[in-house]
Amino acid sequence: MFRAELRKAFAPRSTWFLLLGGVGFSALTAYGYADDGKKGIEAGATTLALATDEVPRAWMTLFLFAAIAGAVFISREFDSRAIVRTVLLGQTRTRVFATKLAVVGTIGILYGLVAMIAAVISPFVFLPMAGLEVEWTASTTLTVLGVGACGLLAALWGSGVGWLLRSRLASVAVVVLFILLVEPGLQRLWPEAANGFFSIALSSIYLDQKPELLAVPFATVIALAWIVVLLAASFLTFRRRDLR
């Protein structure tokens, strides 16, 4: 059953287009950060070490695409009503939920690994293009680990949205609106309270330099709490609601 669910997740070309789109967007962001780093160093506003950190940090944008991928994988079968057949073949809803959760975790790990590999390589590509050397520090390593962790966390969070909304269009819309508009907007209006939101917690994990962010351990607890609550609600809803 796990192999069958993996095929459902990775057979559609749209899955790979989404990943490639995320890589392309993140690469452009990383290049922009390298160019900004050069300007900041010339203006005396930053250092080479901080400019180096910013380039791997650009790959945090992949977590948006990981969240979309998790939401689409879950909600797609509800749109097509194929979930009824899946439950019949899986025999129990608990088994179906657990298997799909494992596949979502696999999707998140894939996005996380891609983000980490690209985050390691990109400073050695984009900083020399901007006329800068690479000054790799312990902070850079932690940033790389952070963007990788965000891929897994975001995929799980996105899957929870997909379970609850049961619509691909609605799930993607909610993921994009919350990550790109609602949560950043609230962060500008009320920074301290916004730390309790999922994507803002991820900002701490990939070591964003905003001073109002929580420490990494506290932010990690908040991100995990969002995932646990969403998935618990998803499991109860999936067990009790009609599939049609």
Buried (B, 14 or more C-beta within 10 A) or exposed (E): BEEEBBEBBBEBEEBEEBBEEBBEBBBEBBBBBBBBBBEBBEEEEBEBEBBBBBBBBBBBBBBBBBBBBBBBBBBBBBBEEEBBEBBEEBEEBEEBBBBBBEBBBBBBBBBBEBBBEBBBBBBEBBBEEBEBEBBBEEBBBBBBBBBBBBBBBBBBBBBBBBBBBBBBEBBBBBBBEBBEEBBBEBBEEEBEEBBBBBBBBBBBBBBBEEEEBBEBEEBBEBBBEBBEEBBEEBBEEBEEEEBE
